Amino acid sequence: MEHEINWKQITEEAASTLSSYIKINTTNPPGNEREAAEFLAGILRRESFEPEVLRFNDRRSNLVCRFKGSGSDKPLLLLSHMDVVGAVASDWEVAPFSGAIKGGYVWGRGAIDCKGPGVMELMAFLMLKRAGVTPKRDILLLANADEEAGGGAGAAWVVENHWDKVAAGFVLNEGGVGISGTYGHDLMMPCFGEKGPLWIQLKARGESGHGSMPTPDNPNNRMAAALARIARYDTRIKLMPEVRDVLLTIGKTMKFPASLIAPLVVNGPVLNVFRKRLNRSRKINAILRNTISITNIRAGFKENVIPSECDAVLDCRLLPGEDKDGFLEELKGVIADPDIEMKVMQYHSPSLSPASDGFMQALRKVVSRNNPDAVFLPMLAPGYTDSRFFREKGAIAYGLVPCLFAQEEIDSMHGTNERISMRCLEDGIRNIFDMCAGF
Ligand SMILES: [Zn+2]
């Protein structure tokens, strides 16, 4: 199906909308997403949609809008978040909330995470009506508050309190991206699952004293020994069938003879032989096992005082199917010091959608048509997004901003000079529009 669409004009409109959207500072905390929700609602109302602003409180809102389809198939929900992380203005080439349009890019905090993708979804949604397309199923547009701080005022709250308005069978969200020119290939990597973050605080206590006379129970010594054991510890490799398929697809894209060896490597026992080498690829390592990063160590206040406490924080990430309590027991064994206290600071369970559902096939078809040279590589994400709340409700959720970013665009996310190219905007809108029109 071909629609009469002027893509150049649509992309310019998207860039101008994104520029205004970035100017609304929604740094979280505190978020203040209400103004952003009203901004999006205004655009939708001007084109005779009926958006609803779901008020969490006076300053924080979420926005939902429905476009009726012809059939009764389960709705497809386009998901994004309106809040952004902070920015240190002095490090940037442009003011982070200026929304500058220059050099073929829209610049500013949120350009990629996640206001740019939100605008792609908005434009695709508007175009359904403009082009007179009636999709088979209802299409829902949802822009959430509070993704960057856990979703308590956003996705978690909306799903809990307004499920009737957002009940969807399928969700397209952030979480995966396309990247151009990685290892000589363009890769389009939709995420079908996410690892679960488990943040743990460790505490050792002892008697404080003068640094000139060492004490037998210096908490720093005990913590240092425990952390050394953790740092040396290799969690076991658990090869999920979905991850096996990821590795096989990567193998196929490699040059001979690696392409020939790859299928052999992808079975449990052989994989174990390559453990040490696999540890070296951070990305591959993270999808093969539960991981532990020591992220904070705090103790002491003066050079000659032995402190009475030493704290450390571990950022652990669990694979889908893994059990938190089992992992905590395992960790206790590694620490091997009953006097070190362990406290769970935060935990979100891992989440998973079937990797080869019809939804994924439809996504593959659309993306392959519009980006014929890209390798389509469904992925497990080491990080987490709002998708988990929808998976808990039974929806199939995939994370993909369907355009090919340059590596330096990806690196600008949560960093300095965040920006998105016009080419990416156009590509993303086109893919999302085709997905809505054809799925
Ligand atoms: Zn995000």
Boltz pocket constraint, residues with backbone or C-beta under 6 A from the ligand:
constraints:
  - pocket:
      binder: B
      contacts: [[A, 81], [A, 113], [A, 114], [A, 147], [A, 174]]
      max_distance: 6.0
